[in-house]
Amino acid sequence: MVIDRLLHGCAIDTETISRITAAYERALHTLCVKDRDDPLTEMIAKTIIKVAQTGIKDPLKISMQAIKELEMR
């Protein structure tokens, strides 16, 4: 999974990784991205990580904010 590759080696606790992964999965589901090899998945993953770094803890809120940012691009 793209998100796992991007988070690999980062100094992040397992709880945060779990929240980020949940937000990523929710965003993929909301955006109807089924092909995990689609280049869009990396853009989504990077945006999820960026949003999570702002301090938002709730996976749903992380996902919603990331989708909003992706729509503005």
C-alpha positions as CSV (number, residue, x, y, z in Angstrom):
1,M,0.0,0.0,0.0
2,V,1.3,3.5,-0.9
3,I,0.7,4.9,2.5
4,D,2.7,2.2,4.2
5,R,5.7,2.9,1.8
6,L,5.5,6.7,2.5
7,L,5.3,6.1,6.3
8,H,8.0,3.5,6.4
9,G,11.0,4.7,8.5
10,C,9.2,7.7,9.9
11,A,9.4,8.4,13.6
12,I,5.6,8.1,14.1
13,D,3.9,6.1,16.9
14,T,1.6,3.2,15.9
15,E,-1.5,5.0,17.0
16,T,-0.8,7.9,14.6
17,I,0.0,5.5,11.8
18,S,-3.3,3.7,12.4
19,R,-5.2,7.1,12.2
20,I,-3.4,8.1,9.0
21,T,-4.0,4.7,7.4
22,A,-7.7,4.8,8.4
23,A,-8.0,8.3,6.9
24,Y,-6.3,7.1,3.7
25,E,-8.6,4.1,3.4
26,R,-11.7,6.4,4.0
27,A,-10.5,8.9,1.3
28,L,-9.9,6.1,-1.2
29,H,-13.4,4.8,-0.5
30,T,-15.0,8.3,-0.7
31,L,-13.3,9.0,-4.0
32,C,-14.1,5.6,-5.4
33,V,-10.5,4.7,-6.0
34,K,-10.4,0.9,-6.3
35,D,-7.1,0.5,-8.2
36,R,-4.4,0.7,-5.6
37,D,-1.8,1.0,-8.5
38,D,-3.5,4.2,-9.7
39,P,-1.0,7.1,-9.5
40,L,-3.8,9.1,-7.8
41,T,-3.3,6.9,-4.7
42,E,0.1,8.5,-4.0
43,M,-1.3,12.0,-4.3
44,I,-4.0,11.1,-1.9
45,A,-1.5,9.5,0.5
46,K,0.8,12.5,0.5
47,T,-2.1,14.9,1.1
48,I,-3.4,12.7,4.0
49,I,0.0,12.8,5.6
50,K,0.3,16.6,5.1
51,V,-3.1,17.1,6.7
52,A,-2.3,14.7,9.6
53,Q,0.8,16.8,10.3
54,T,-1.4,19.8,11.1
55,G,-2.5,18.1,14.3
56,I,-5.9,16.9,13.3
57,K,-6.4,13.5,15.1
58,D,-9.8,12.3,13.8
59,P,-9.4,10.1,10.7
60,L,-12.7,11.2,9.3
61,K,-11.7,14.9,9.6
62,I,-8.2,14.2,8.1
63,S,-9.9,12.4,5.2
64,M,-12.4,15.2,4.6
65,Q,-9.7,17.9,4.8
66,A,-7.5,16.0,2.4
67,I,-10.3,15.5,-0.1
68,K,-11.1,19.2,0.1
69,E,-7.5,20.1,-0.6
70,L,-7.4,17.7,-3.5
71,E,-10.5,19.2,-5.0
72,M,-8.9,22.7,-4.9
73,R,-5.9,21.5,-7.1
